[in-house]
Every structure is written in structure tokens, then in C-alpha cells.
Amino acid sequence: MIHPSYVDLMNVVNKGVEEGETPVINSRYSIVMATAKRARQIVDGDAPMIDDVAGKKPLSIAVEELEQEQLKILPQDEEEVLSYEEADRAAARALENSLTEEALRESEANVLGEAAEEQDVTEEDEEN
């Protein structure tokens, strides 16, 4: 038998859902998809949210995170909202970076232009 079982994990995830509300997770597929997604995040460099991960595979770590209530599964619509918010923040950072780079280029151009003007003035003085 797999420990923890799918039923145990679904109970942990749906803990706090009042009767009559739609459960966050209602199938084994949802558990598998959530833990696989988290395992991929761990493989890609995210730090585990639990201690004692030595020698454990990313999927095992993800299942333990879920079982220990360290991992929260968001309903699809909440997840989409959060991903849009993150995309907005990333776009704002990219815009800020491009504006900063543009300002630096303009500043460098101004400095180079002033240096060229000074050199022209110096050459004219030497000729006279």
C-alpha cells in the first residue's frame, strides 16, 4: 500500500472545506498533477519546504510537503489569477529594466558627445 494514500492526501488538501463547498481536490488525478508540478519546481531549483530531504527524490519530497500541509493547492481560477499577477510583475520589471538601460545609453551618448566637443575645442585652441 502506498503511504500516504490518495485518500489521506485528499483529506489533507480538503481540510477546512466546509460541507457544501466544492473541495479543492476531488480526484487522484488532481493529486498526481499537483505533486508532479511541485516535483518539477524542485527539480528546477525551488527549495524544498520540508526538512530531511537527503536522499529523497523530488516527487517524494512533493508528496511529503503535501502531507505535512506545507504545500497548498489552489483551485484553478486562483492559480490563474496568481499567474497573471506574476506575469504583470515580470512585465513591469522588464519595462523598468529597459527604461533603465535606455537612460544609461542616453547618458553614455551625452558623455561621449561632450567629450568629443571638448576634444574639438582643444584641437581648435592648439591650431590657433
N, C-alpha and C positions, 0 to 999 in steps of 0.2 A: 504494500500500500504506500502511496506517495504521501510524504509528510511535509508540509501541511496539505490537507486535501483541498480540492477545489471548493468544496462546500465551506470549509473553515475559512479560506481566503475570501470567499464572497461574503461571509458573515462579518469578517473584519472590515471589509470595504464598505459594506452597507450599514455598519454600526452607526446608530444615531439617526437613521432614516425612520421617520415616524410612519405608523401604519396608514396606508392610503397613498403615501407618496411613492413616486417612481423610484425604485432602487437605482443606485449609481451603476452597479454591475448586476446583470441578471443572467449571465451565461458563462460557461467555461471559456468560450472564445474570447470574451472581453478580458478575462484574467490573463489568458495566454498573450493576447495582443499588448496589454499594459505592461506585463513583465518583460516581454520581448523588446518593447520600445525602451524601457528603462535599462535593460541589459545593453542595448546598443549605445545608449548615452554613456554608460560606464566604460564600454569599450572605446568610445570616442574621447574619453578623458575626464568625464564628470567624476567627482569624488563620491565614494560610497557614503551613504547616510547612516551606516551601522559600523560598530567596531567588530573586530575579529573577522577580518575578511581574508586573512592569509591562506593561500592555497585554494580558495573558492573561485569557482567560475562566475562570470558576470551574471548569468541567469540565476544561479543560486543566491547570489547577493541580492538581486532584484526581488526574488521571492521572499527572502528574509526581511527585506525592507518593507515589503507589503504586509507581511505577517506581524511585524513589530510596529505597524502603523506609522512608519517613517515616510512612507510613500503615499501620496494622496492621488487618487484617480479622479480627474474632473470629468463631469459629463461633457459630451462632445461640444455643445454650444459654448460652455465656459472655456473650454480648451481653445476653441476658435477665437473667442474674444481676446484671450491672453496672447495668442499667436499674432493677432492683428496689432495689439498694443506693442508687442515686442518688435514687430515689423516697423511700426511708426517710430519707435525709439531708434531703431537702427537707421532708418531713413533720415531722422533728424541728426544723428551723429555723422552720417555720411555727408549731409549738406553742410554741417558745421566744419567738417574736415576740409571739404572742397573750398569753402569760403576762406578758411584759414590759409590753405595752400595758395589760393588766388591772391590774397592780401600779401603773402610772402613774396610771390613772384612780382607783384607790382612794386613792393618795397625794394626788392633787388634791382628791378629795372630803373627805379628812381635813383638809387645809389650809383648804379653803373652810369646812368646818364649824367649825374652831377660830376662823377669822376672824369668822364670824357670831356665835359665842358671845362673843368679845371685844367685838364691837360691841354686843351685847345688854347686857353687863356695863357698858360705858361709858355707854350710854343710861340705865341704871338709876341709875348714880352721878350723872349730871347731873340726873336728876329729884329725887334726894334732896338 
